[in-house]
């Protein structure tokens, strides 16, 4: 019987398989950041262990880093201490680090792919649940806890139970105004926040094959929001073209050998998935969340649902709690929801294509009075590219704040936070209670919806911007 | 890791689904670089409400958390497990746990027990009616027992063995160091490298 993409990559990394034990899996790439690594390095020190493979390990700073005044000492002493701990640990153990101020610094899941380190058929781990992002390259990539970070540092392996596989086939074509973010939010709403538990998802079908690498990363990034540790997309010419020539992509004969292997990384025609989900892309529309978990979403044209309409008691209670927290009423049109803040950035939507998409809508328009818009590039490289293309000017002229790279308001570990009761349209990945600041209320949206929302001051899609921008066509 | 064999204690019934790790321990607590001192951050936002179940006098000293489905979703932060343990919880019962949280819990000796929602409902009713009611989680027999309730649970034999003995994963893996070295010797040269060594 044939094998799925996930099974092929899994099988190629089994170091040891024994009856009654989890497989011991080899890890090709280990990404580190300041938040989930300090206790792991401490563990190594206590047991007198070293990092086994420094050449498969890389660190950057992203969660705590400020997006303003980065040339000054970090104001929050606790954040500063955590970054200093990472620097000390990397120096002591010899790990390559890209600290704040370095040209390769940025959100860890933006940095890996842009350096060409994330490659098809590799296993990638990081102490961060959005490691699923790297699955866009046909890598088996998943988030791990700090105990596992220590385990990988010491052994370059992880004992893992073999996951089940789920195909998410997206037939048809996405309508012109529908993005990868709308698609993944619709998938999560369909299968639920627990729908992918125990599975590796494989996104496939014609609508997926047409997507750029950036869009594929947006999709795989949010696999964890559907409960799946990992999501994958089979590598193809789009993948190879993205990788070719990057700093750490293979070269010469190695490139040819790598591509020959990468081309084998497709689910066989006779392979059987443990579960299958079918989505018709042509039926989709811009999608936003109204609740406090990423599964609580609806098309922008819909209204806030009535909790009483849920048959399941626990879903009904969750919807009631969500409406209360979000300050929304059942039946209220989603388009009527006004926001104070718009955030464009994060490992979900902080790449160059995302910034281009948001800028295209803001070009010649203004951010509405009373709305604060933050644009935070996913990495320094993304920021430099955006400046080269003049996108920073578009954002600034529209009245948005152009910031330095980092995780920023996605999780509010740095000063970029919502105040209690404030409401955001955010291109990030989680609308949990308090995620973007205590008492803050989050609506997850695409970069295009974020930009249109910033202009109109309420949740909106580009189609709602009936008037042509002042400098259209420039 | 602390071994887990059997535990008996009073419970906190938490009637909420999708309790994500941002609720269990908010992000600003993650700046700490130790594994302890997270107890005050546990469910920090909800604990501001004096009526929140964890704040009730009759729940003080409880060690068994009985939660709604999809407990521990979201971020991979192991700090969520440490916060529950620092606060005093020894075990969490739910009908469904998020994968990463589950993995993290078992690596720290916090036993996460999956039971049918019907049994969870029964445990909620029992412990809400009688806050003094005790729940026993017996890993040797893979069974949960409380007044009028007996339910078996599943846990794979390998995870059970490691928990019962409080074994450290890294030492177990390093017993097979020769297998790792053999695998490394066969890795293709086109695989990515972060530095030349």
Interface residues (C-beta under 8 A of the other chain):
Chain A: X15 X16 X20 X21 X22 X24 X26 X28 X29 X35 X36 X38 X39 X42 X47 X49 X54 X55 X56 X57 X58 X63 X64 X76 X78 X79 X81 X82 X85 X96 X116 X117 X118 X119 X122 X127 X128 X129 X142 X143 X144 X145 X146 X147 X148 X150 X151 X154 X155 X156 X157 X159 X161 X193 X194 X197 X198 X224 X227 X228 X229 X248 X249 X250 X254 X255 X257 X258 X261 X292 X293 X295 X314 X315 X317 X318 X321 X411 X412 X413 X430 X432 X433 X434 X435 X438
Chain B: X15 X16 X17 X18 X20 X22 X23 X26 X27 X28 X30 X31 X32 X33 X34 X35 X45 X68 X69 X70 X73 X74 X75 X76 X77 X78 X79 X81 X96 X98 X99 X100 X103 X104 X107 X108 X117 X156 X157 X158 X169 X170 X172 X173 X174 X176 X177 X179 X180 X183 X184 X187 X188 X189 X190 X191 X192 X193 X194 X195 X196 X197
